[in-house]
Amino acid sequence: MPSTERTRRRFKAKTRKPAAAPERPEPGRGTPVLVNLLLGIPGLLPLFLAIKSATT
């Protein structure tokens, strides 16, 4: 019966589960807020200057 044991080992080796990928921590609520502020505030400057120059 050595062939049965060999078959069991082969089957077990083929059916192993892959290692789980490490989980990345989710960004906090502050990260998107800071990114939006960093992009939005400088983006408003040309709009403000255009309105100011159009009204004066």
Backbone hydrogen bonds, N-H to C=O, Kabsch-Sander energy under -0.5 kcal/mol:
donor,donor_aa,acceptor,acceptor_aa,energy
4,T,1,M,-0.5
5,E,1,M,-1.2
6,R,2,P,-2.0
7,T,3,S,-2.2
8,R,4,T,-2.2
9,R,5,E,-2.1
10,R,6,R,-2.2
11,F,7,T,-2.6
12,K,8,R,-2.5
13,A,9,R,-2.2
14,K,10,R,-1.9
15,T,11,F,-1.6
16,R,13,A,-0.7
31,T,28,G,-0.6
33,V,29,R,-1.0
34,L,30,G,-2.5
35,V,31,T,-2.2
36,N,32,P,-2.4
37,L,33,V,-2.2
38,L,34,L,-2.5
39,L,35,V,-1.8
40,G,36,N,-2.8
41,I,37,L,-2.1
43,G,39,L,-0.9
44,L,40,G,-1.3
44,L,41,I,-0.7
45,L,41,I,-0.8
47,L,43,G,-0.6
48,F,44,L,-2.7
49,L,45,L,-2.5
50,A,46,P,-2.3
51,I,47,L,-2.3
52,K,48,F,-2.4
53,S,49,L,-2.5
54,A,50,A,-1.8
55,T,51,I,-1.6
56,T,52,K,-1.1
